[in-house]
Amino acid sequence: MSMETLPLDLYKANVELQLRITRLLQEGGHRWLESVQKSSLRSVEQTTAEIENLLQTGNWQSLATLPADTFWRLFQHGVNDSQAINQLAIENQTKFTSGLQEALEAWQKSVLAVVSETSAAVPVMDIFKQWGAPWANAASASDTQKGA
């Protein structure tokens, strides 16, 4: 590895990190989408069951208690859904955090390997001089223009 490939290798390590983070975000979004689809399916099933209850009601007394019964059933389902959403949020955050930690560790190893291989061939200070040179040239050109 040489000084010429150092910027490219560091750039590749950074792009790999960005792509891994993007994949983690996409996976999290996919998990949320699956959860919403399951919730929607349950909701359709519940509505179908309520319609069936209504159609099977044979007297006025049963029909009169149907709204209260439905309310409490829906309330309980809402509590269950809320708990499921909280659990899903915790799971998603845990998976994202561990995936992000793995991605950062891989990035750190990549950057360390690039810098270690390059610094074996070129003194470390020379690596940083390469990046400082354009800024130093720009600053000296700016100072020259101010003095004129």
C-alpha positions in Angstrom: 0.0 0.0 0.0 1.3 3.4 -0.8 0.5 7.1 -0.3 -1.3 7.2 -3.6 -3.9 4.6 -2.6 -4.4 5.8 1.0 -7.2 8.3 0.2 -9.0 5.7 -2.0 -8.7 3.0 0.7 -10.0 5.3 3.4 -12.8 6.4 1.1 -13.8 2.8 0.5 -13.8 2.1 4.2 -16.1 5.1 4.8 -18.5 4.1 1.9 -18.6 0.6 3.3 -19.6 2.0 6.7 -22.3 4.2 5.1 -23.7 1.2 3.2 -23.8 -0.9 6.3 -25.7 1.8 8.2 -28.1 2.2 5.3 -28.7 -1.6 5.3 -29.4 -1.5 9.0 -32.0 1.3 8.5 -33.6 -0.6 5.7 -33.8 -3.8 7.8 -35.4 -1.8 10.6 -37.9 -0.3 8.2 -38.7 -3.7 6.9 -39.4 -5.1 10.4 -41.7 -2.1 11.1 -43.5 -2.8 7.8 -44.0 -6.4 8.6 -45.4 -5.5 12.0 -47.9 -3.0 10.5 -49.0 -5.7 8.0 -49.6 -8.2 10.8 -51.5 -5.6 12.8 -53.6 -4.7 9.9 -54.4 -8.4 9.3 -55.4 -8.8 12.9 -57.6 -5.7 12.7 -59.4 -7.1 9.6 -59.9 -10.4 11.4 -61.3 -8.5 14.5 -63.7 -6.5 12.3 -64.9 -9.6 10.6 -65.5 -11.3 13.9 -67.5 -8.2 15.1 -69.6 -8.4 11.9 -70.3 -12.1 12.5 -71.3 -11.3 16.1 -73.7 -8.7 14.9 -75.2 -11.0 12.3 -75.6 -13.8 14.9 -77.4 -11.7 17.4 -80.9 -13.0 17.8 -82.6 -10.7 20.3 -82.7 -7.1 21.4 -80.9 -7.7 24.7 -77.9 -9.2 23.0 -77.9 -6.4 20.4 -78.1 -3.8 23.2 -75.0 -5.1 25.0 -73.0 -5.5 21.8 -71.5 -1.9 21.8 -70.2 -2.2 25.4 -68.8 -5.7 24.8 -67.2 -4.5 21.6 -65.7 -1.5 23.4 -64.0 -3.6 26.0 -62.7 -6.1 23.5 -61.3 -3.4 21.3 -59.8 -1.6 24.4 -58.0 -4.9 25.4 -56.7 -5.4 21.9 -55.5 -1.8 21.9 -53.5 -2.4 25.1 -52.1 -5.6 23.6 -51.1 -3.8 20.4 -49.5 -1.0 22.4 -47.4 -3.5 24.3 -46.4 -5.3 21.1 -45.4 -2.0 19.5 -43.2 -1.2 22.6 -41.6 -4.6 22.4 -41.0 -4.2 18.7 -39.4 -0.8 19.2 -37.0 -2.3 21.8 -36.1 -5.2 19.6 -35.5 -2.9 16.6 -33.4 -0.5 18.6 -31.4 -3.4 20.0 -30.8 -4.9 16.6 -29.9 -1.5 15.1 -27.5 -0.7 18.0 -25.7 -4.0 17.8 -25.5 -3.9 14.0 -24.1 -0.3 14.2 -21.6 -1.4 16.8 -20.4 -4.2 14.4 -20.3 -1.8 11.5 -18.2 0.7 13.4 -15.8 -2.0 14.6 -15.4 -3.3 11.0 -14.8 0.3 9.9 -12.3 0.9 12.6 -10.4 -2.3 11.7 -10.4 -1.3 8.0 -9.1 2.2 8.7 -6.5 0.9 11.1 -5.3 -1.7 8.6 -5.0 1.0 5.9 -3.1 3.4 8.0 -0.9 0.6 9.5 0.0 -0.7 6.1 0.7 2.8 4.8 2.6 4.0 7.8 4.9 0.9 7.5 6.0 2.2 4.1 5.7 5.9 4.8 6.3 7.7 8.1 3.1 8.7 9.9 3.9 12.4 9.8 4.3 12.3 6.0 0.7 10.9 5.7 -0.7 13.9 7.6 1.5 16.4 5.7 -0.2 15.2 2.5 -3.6 16.4 3.8 -2.2 19.6 5.3 -0.5 20.7 2.1 -3.6 21.8 0.1 -4.8 23.8 3.1 -1.4 25.4 3.7 -1.2 26.4 0.0 -4.7 27.9 0.2 -3.9 29.8 3.4 -0.6 31.2 2.0 -2.4 32.2 -1.3 -5.0 34.0 0.8 -2.4 35.8 2.9 -0.6 36.9 -0.2 -3.8 38.3 -1.7 -4.6 40.2 1.6 -1.1 41.8 1.6 -1.4 43.0 -2.0 
